[in-house]
Amino acid sequence: MIFAKDPHAVLDYSVDWTRWLAGDEIATSEWIVAAGITKASETNSPTKATVWLSGGEAGQSYSVTNRITTTGGRTEDRSFLIRVEER
């Protein structure tokens, strides 16, 4: 999945883990962000993880990964790309 973002925008991106969790819950959530884009903040609920991103250079794409560990001990990743464009 690829999302577009202006270099001056500060936007939130989320992963809803509800279906994959199948009744389990998120114990920890970590956002791994490629160099060149800034992780402003991050939060999570028992089923959803959110990251706020800023910056980036127009014309570049950045990989973003959410890694969770569940209360049941499972670990999983979901990744997407942020394409930075002047808008």
N, C-alpha and C positions, 0 to 999 in steps of 0.2 A: 504494500500500500504506500502511496506517495501523497504527501500533503504539501500545499504551497503556503509560503509565509513571506511577508515583506521583511527586509532586514531591520526595520525600525519597530516592528510589531512585537508585542509580548503576548503570546497566546498559550492556551491550555490544550493539552492532548491527553486523552484517556484510553485505557484499556479496560473494558468490562469483562471480567473473568467469570461471571456468574455461571454460564453454561459449562465451562471447563471444570469449575470447582465442584459441581454436582453435590452441593451441601457442605463442602469444606469451606474454610475461610482463609483469607490472606493474613499471615502472621507478620511477614516483612515484605517490603517492596523496595527495590533498588532500580534507579534509572541510570543507564549507561549511555552517555551522550558523546558523540564524536567531537574531537577538538575543532574549535572554530565557531561553535554555537554554545550558548550559555544556558545552563539549567538555573532558572531563577528560584524555583521552589518546587516541592513535591508533596503530595498528600496521598493517603489511601483510606478506603473504608474496608469492611470485611470482604467486599466483592469487586471493588473498582480501584484502579491506581491512576493518578493524574500527575502530570508534570507540566510546569510552565516554562516555556523556552523564549529566549530573546536573542537578538543579534544574528550572526551569520553573514556571509558575503554573497551578494547577488550573483547568480549564475552557478552557485555551488549546491551540492546535495550533501546531507548529513544523516548518518545512521543513528537511530535512537532505539534503545532496547529496554524493555521493562522486564526485570527478573523478580519473580516472587517466590517465596517459600510459604507453604500453607501450615496451618496448625496441625495437619495430619502428616507433615514432614515431606511433602512433595515439592519439587522445585521445577519451574518452567519459565521460558523466555517467550516474549513476543516482540518483534522488531518492525520498524517502518522507516521510511525516508522522509526527510523534510527538504524540499526544494525551495531555496531562497530566491525570490524574484522581486524586482521593483514593481510595486503595484500602484 
